[in-house]
Amino acid sequence: MNENEKAILEIIEACSQNTHLFDIIKDITKLDNGERYKLRRMASQVLNKNNGIDKEAIKFYYVVTEQGVAEEILRRIQSSETKT
């Protein structure tokens, strides 16, 4: 399992426990690539890379702003909801 896949699975698990994260994912799917890049850049400027929690938040924003990743997370969450 590659690093992105591991992060995606962690994000899916977190979204199942925190609807606010799920809302962030849905909002990111509506952004174009330029807007995603701006969001990623803002996150890296605002968050502290030396703080553990902020470091995880930066990782979250870097992963979910990659092209197609937020859509894949949303697809998997919706797919698992359909199965249950």
C-alpha angles and dihedrals in degrees: 000000000000124000095258092051090051090050091047091054091048091050092049090052091048091049090055089058099037120043091191090066089048089053090052090053091050091049092049091054087063093056124092120230094266092053090047090053090051090050091050091049092048092050092052091049097046101039123072112241091204096055112087096221093045090047089056090048091052090050089050092052093044092052099043094046092056111110111276097358098105089047091051092050091049091048092051094047092048090045092053091047090054091052094053 
